[in-house]
C-alpha cells in the first residue's frame, strides 16, 4: 500500500531528527575526548612545572664559577665585578673587533671570553722579557696602585704620574734608561713613552680601551683602562701568569692588594 504524502513527510522529518541526535552524541563524545586530552596535558604541565622548580634550586653561580675555573683565568663574576668588560661610548675602528655589543646607555661592552684569551696572550708576550728589560708607564691615577704592586713584585721600573720624555732616546740624560719592552696602560695618556719606543724601535705592550687607536702597538690587551678595579684585575692576573711563565719564585699578592675594597664589590646590575 502506497504511503501518503503526509506519511512521507513525517518519515523524512523523523530521519532528520535521528541524524541530529547522532550529531549531538558525536559532538558530546568529541567534547569528552577534548576534556580527557586537556586533563592529560594539564597533568604533564604540572609534572614539567615540578621539574622546573627543581632546576631553579641549582646554584647557578657555582656552576658558572666551576666552568670558568676550568676554562678561564678567573670566574666570570670577577671580571664583571671589576668592570673590565665595560668600554666607552666611543669605538675606534682599531678596537671594533673586540666589542660584543652596546648597552642601552651607549657604553660598549667587550667580549669577556675574548678578554680572557687576550689577557693570556698579553701575559705570555710580557713573559718573553726579563723584569730588568721592561719599563712600565701608567700616567692615569686609577692605575697607580695596581701598576706599582705589579712592578715591585718583580723589580720592574715603573713611571707613574709623569713619564720623563727622552729617557729612552737621549743617552746624554742622567735618567737615560735602556729597555727591550715598553708596557703602557693607555696609548693616549702614555703617548710620549709610545713615541719614544717607536723611535728606538722597541716593542710596545698596551692595555687598550674601546676609544683607543692602536697604531705603533705590538701587542694589545683589550679592556677597560679607565677604572682602578679593571686595571687592578688586569695587573693581578698578569702578575700570576708572568711569575708562572718566567718561573719566578715570588709571593703573589692577593687580588685585594691590587683593588681597594675588593671584598665588598658587587656585580653591577
TITIGU-637149 format. One line per field, with one value per residue (C-alpha): residue in one letter; x, y, z; residue number from 1. Coordinates in pm, 1 decimal, padded with zeros to 6 digits. Example, Ala and Ser with C-alpha at 12.3 -4.5 7.8 and 13.67 -1.06 7.14 Angstrom:
2
voza = [a	s]
xx = [01230.0	01367.0]
yy = [-00450.0	-00106.0]
zz = [00780.0	00714.0]
dokol = [1	2]
This chain:
269
voza = [x	x	x	x	x	x	x	x	x	x	x	x	x	x	x	x	x	x	x	x	x	x	x	x	x	x	x	x	x	x	x	x	x	x	x	x	x	x	x	x	x	x	x	x	x	x	x	x	x	x	x	x	x	x	x	x	x	x	x	x	x	x	x	x	x	x	x	x	x	x	x	x	x	x	x	x	x	x	x	x	x	x	x	x	x	x	x	x	x	x	x	x	x	x	x	x	x	x	x	x	x	x	x	x	x	x	x	x	x	x	x	x	x	x	x	x	x	x	x	x	x	x	x	x	x	x	x	x	x	x	x	x	x	x	x	x	x	x	x	x	x	x	x	x	x	x	x	x	x	x	x	x	x	x	x	x	x	x	x	x	x	x	x	x	x	x	x	x	x	x	x	x	x	x	x	x	x	x	x	x	x	x	x	x	x	x	x	x	x	x	x	x	x	x	x	x	x	x	x	x	x	x	x	x	x	x	x	x	x	x	x	x	x	x	x	x	x	x	x	x	x	x	x	x	x	x	x	x	x	x	x	x	x	x	x	x	x	x	x	x	x	x	x	x	x	x	x	x	x	x	x	x	x	x	x	x	x	x	x	x	x	x	x	x	x	x	x	x	x]
xx = [00000.0	00149.1	00234.9	00056.5	00247.3	00192.2	00337.8	00644.7	00699.2	00671.1	00925.6	01172.4	01138.7	01194.7	01517.7	01638.0	01574.8	01771.4	02063.8	02054.6	02053.1	02350.3	02533.1	02468.7	02600.6	02913.4	02970.6	02929.9	03179.5	03416.5	03390.0	03451.2	03762.2	03885.6	03829.1	04020.5	04309.7	04312.5	04325.9	04625.5	04801.8	04741.0	04893.2	05203.5	05229.0	05223.2	05491.1	05710.8	05646.7	05782.3	06099.0	06146.8	06112.9	06377.9	06610.0	06563.7	06712.7	07051.9	07332.5	07380.3	07668.8	07852.9	07807.0	07927.7	08221.8	08322.5	08311.1	08519.8	08779.7	08832.2	08845.5	08922.7	09170.5	08908.8	08533.6	08330.9	08179.2	08521.3	08550.4	08202.8	08276.1	08590.9	08405.4	08685.4	08418.6	08283.8	08429.9	08344.3	08077.2	08341.1	08453.7	08751.0	08792.8	09101.9	08900.2	08571.6	08658.5	08685.5	08337.6	08040.8	07757.6	07641.4	07436.9	07120.1	07318.7	07558.9	07856.3	08042.2	08072.3	08379.9	08352.5	08456.9	08567.5	08797.3	08928.3	09027.9	09211.3	09385.2	09493.2	09663.2	09830.3	09943.3	10089.4	10274.1	10410.5	10526.2	10692.8	10935.1	11115.6	11306.8	11198.6	11513.3	11434.0	11086.4	10964.7	10605.2	10432.9	10095.7	10002.4	09638.4	09594.9	09336.6	09613.2	09888.6	09817.1	09798.9	10089.9	10317.6	10216.7	10293.8	10625.5	10750.8	10669.7	10928.0	11156.6	11032.1	11096.9	10768.2	10679.6	10353.5	10222.4	10472.8	10690.1	11021.6	11021.3	11351.0	11486.0	11485.0	11621.7	11877.4	12193.9	12315.3	12042.8	12130.0	11797.6	11875.2	11727.3	11766.3	11476.2	11366.0	10990.7	10768.0	10442.2	10181.7	09828.4	09676.3	09812.4	09676.7	09786.8	10115.0	10180.8	10525.6	10650.2	10488.5	10662.6	10999.5	10968.2	10892.1	11189.1	11432.2	11232.0	11148.5	10811.5	10515.7	10254.8	09943.7	09608.9	09358.5	09000.9	08732.9	08825.4	09197.3	09388.5	09648.4	09899.3	10254.8	10144.8	10282.3	10058.4	09716.3	09541.6	09182.4	08986.1	08863.0	09171.5	08983.3	08883.3	09100.4	08907.0	08964.4	09333.7	09364.1	09238.2	09447.8	09769.7	09675.1	09636.9	09949.9	10142.0	10026.1	10092.8	10422.6	10557.3	10441.6	10580.0	10917.8	10929.2	10996.9	10966.0	10782.9	10480.2	10189.8	09994.3	09624.1	09376.2	09265.8	09614.5	09557.3	09197.3	09084.5	08762.3	08761.0	08571.9	08280.2	08244.0	07918.7	07839.3	07680.0	07316.6]
yy = [00000.0	00333.3	00590.5	00919.6	01239.9	01330.8	00999.0	01051.7	01395.7	01257.9	00983.8	01235.6	01459.3	01156.2	01072.1	01432.0	01411.6	01085.1	01240.8	01544.4	01324.7	01126.0	01450.8	01570.9	01242.1	01273.2	01631.0	01524.3	01241.0	01484.1	01726.8	01442.8	01345.7	01703.7	01722.6	01399.0	01521.6	01856.2	01679.5	01474.9	01789.6	01958.4	01659.9	01680.3	02056.5	02007.4	01741.5	01972.6	02259.5	02045.3	01977.7	02348.7	02432.4	02173.7	02330.0	02672.8	02539.9	02480.1	02718.5	02883.1	03099.3	02795.8	02614.0	02915.6	02954.7	02588.9	02620.2	02936.4	02777.2	02509.4	02736.9	03090.3	03283.5	03376.5	03318.3	03537.0	03711.3	03855.4	04014.6	04163.4	04293.0	04461.3	04612.7	04503.8	04440.2	04797.1	05021.2	05378.3	05528.8	05569.0	05270.5	05318.3	05105.2	04952.4	04819.8	04728.0	04358.7	04328.7	04472.6	04243.5	04499.1	04835.3	04876.6	05083.3	05376.1	05364.7	05208.4	04948.7	04601.4	04388.5	04019.8	03866.7	03535.7	03726.5	03940.2	03624.8	03490.4	03821.6	03864.4	03525.5	03620.1	03954.3	03789.4	03531.8	03810.2	04000.4	03685.3	03685.2	03972.1	03968.5	04219.6	04429.7	04468.0	04616.8	04964.8	05018.5	05353.6	05445.0	05811.5	05751.0	05775.8	05496.1	05250.8	05365.1	05122.9	04815.3	04915.6	04976.9	04647.7	04457.6	04639.7	04598.8	04226.1	04172.6	04474.4	04630.7	05002.6	05190.1	05550.2	05691.5	06049.1	06166.9	05994.4	06181.3	06217.5	06126.1	05887.5	05605.7	05809.1	06053.4	05890.3	06231.4	06247.0	06131.2	05949.4	05764.1	05414.5	05114.7	04875.3	04599.7	04641.1	04934.3	04844.8	05124.9	05147.8	05388.8	05476.3	05830.4	05930.0	05741.2	05860.4	06005.7	05663.2	05509.4	05756.9	05706.7	05330.1	05366.7	05599.5	05340.1	05052.5	04851.9	04673.6	04811.5	04622.1	04823.0	04796.5	04941.2	05058.1	05088.0	05452.5	05387.4	05383.0	05108.6	05234.7	05157.8	04896.6	04546.7	04359.9	04461.9	04370.8	04487.0	04605.0	04896.9	05112.2	05394.0	05205.8	05123.1	04796.4	04691.7	04782.6	04609.0	04272.6	04305.5	04358.6	04088.8	03830.8	03949.9	03908.3	03548.3	03445.4	03631.8	03456.1	03117.2	03168.3	03301.8	03051.9	03335.4	03224.9	03518.1	03551.0	03667.8	03945.2	03875.9	04048.1	04275.2	04431.4	04536.3	04655.0	04853.4	04723.0	04409.6	04202.1	04447.7	04479.3	04366.4	04275.2	04583.9	04539.1]
zz = [00000.0	-00108.2	00158.3	00153.6	00104.0	00466.5	00585.5	00366.8	00515.7	00868.8	00787.3	00644.2	00947.7	01171.8	00986.1	01025.0	01397.8	01420.0	01229.1	01455.9	01766.4	01631.8	01563.7	01916.5	02050.6	01832.8	01947.6	02307.5	02256.0	02086.7	02376.6	02622.4	02423.8	02430.0	02804.1	02854.5	02636.6	02816.9	03152.3	03035.2	02913.4	03245.8	03425.1	03200.7	03257.0	03634.1	03607.5	03399.1	03637.7	03918.5	03721.6	03651.0	04018.6	04097.1	03838.9	03996.4	04316.1	04145.1	04245.4	03906.1	04023.8	04147.8	03817.6	03619.1	03852.2	03811.9	03434.4	03444.0	03670.5	03407.5	03105.3	03227.9	03439.0	03699.9	03743.4	03507.2	03811.2	03897.0	03554.2	03593.7	03946.5	03817.4	03517.2	03284.2	03018.5	03011.8	02744.2	02647.6	02422.5	02150.8	01944.7	01713.1	01400.4	01565.6	01861.0	01693.3	01666.1	02045.4	02112.2	02172.6	02177.9	02312.0	02626.7	02633.8	02776.9	02481.1	02658.1	02454.7	02607.2	02547.4	02466.6	02803.0	02650.7	02415.8	02704.0	02886.9	02582.1	02505.1	02866.7	02849.5	02522.7	02664.3	02973.0	02762.7	02541.7	02850.2	02983.7	02688.9	02864.0	03191.8	03459.8	03410.5	03038.8	03090.0	03178.2	03282.7	03227.4	03378.1	03382.9	03478.7	03856.5	03859.6	03770.7	04007.2	04291.0	04067.0	03842.2	04141.6	04305.1	03983.2	03935.5	04291.6	04286.2	04011.5	04039.6	03715.7	03658.6	03672.3	03586.8	03722.7	03736.5	03475.6	03219.4	03168.0	02790.1	02625.8	02888.2	02631.2	02342.2	02481.6	02625.3	02748.2	03012.7	03363.7	03369.0	03044.3	03060.4	02834.3	02782.8	02548.9	02606.5	02697.9	02872.4	02880.3	03022.4	02769.1	02423.2	02456.2	02806.5	02771.9	02416.5	02498.5	02606.7	02298.9	02066.9	02237.8	02198.8	01829.1	01776.9	01905.6	01754.7	02066.3	02105.4	02299.0	02500.2	02587.8	02761.2	02510.7	02567.9	02300.2	02232.3	02173.2	01846.5	01832.6	01576.8	01691.2	01944.9	01900.4	02146.8	02276.1	02599.6	02537.7	02838.6	03045.2	03117.3	03293.4	03609.4	03911.7	03952.4	03593.0	03585.7	03922.4	03796.9	03478.9	03677.3	03927.5	03651.0	03470.7	03795.3	03834.9	03476.3	03444.1	03754.3	03625.2	03274.9	03394.3	03683.2	03926.9	04287.5	04444.7	04667.6	04452.2	04627.9	04675.9	04447.0	04733.9	04726.6	04366.5	04414.8	04716.9	04871.9	04655.7	04914.9	04913.0	04535.5	04376.6	04017.8	03855.8	03759.3]
dokol = [1	2	3	4	5	6	7	8	9	10	11	12	13	14	15	16	17	18	19	20	21	22	23	24	25	26	27	28	29	30	31	32	33	34	35	36	37	38	39	40	41	42	43	44	45	46	47	48	49	50	51	52	53	54	55	56	57	58	59	60	61	62	63	64	65	66	67	68	69	70	71	72	73	74	75	76	77	78	79	80	81	82	83	84	85	86	87	88	89	90	91	92	93	94	95	96	97	98	99	100	101	102	103	104	105	106	107	108	109	110	111	112	113	114	115	116	117	118	119	120	121	122	123	124	125	126	127	128	129	130	131	132	133	134	135	136	137	138	139	140	141	142	143	144	145	146	147	148	149	150	151	152	153	154	155	156	157	158	159	160	161	162	163	164	165	166	167	168	169	170	171	172	173	174	175	176	177	178	179	180	181	182	183	184	185	186	187	188	189	190	191	192	193	194	195	196	197	198	199	200	201	202	203	204	205	206	207	208	209	210	211	212	213	214	215	216	217	218	219	220	221	222	223	224	225	226	227	228	229	230	231	232	233	234	235	236	237	238	239	240	241	242	243	244	245	246	247	248	249	250	251	252	253	254	255	256	257	258	259	260	261	262	263	264	265	266	267	268	269]
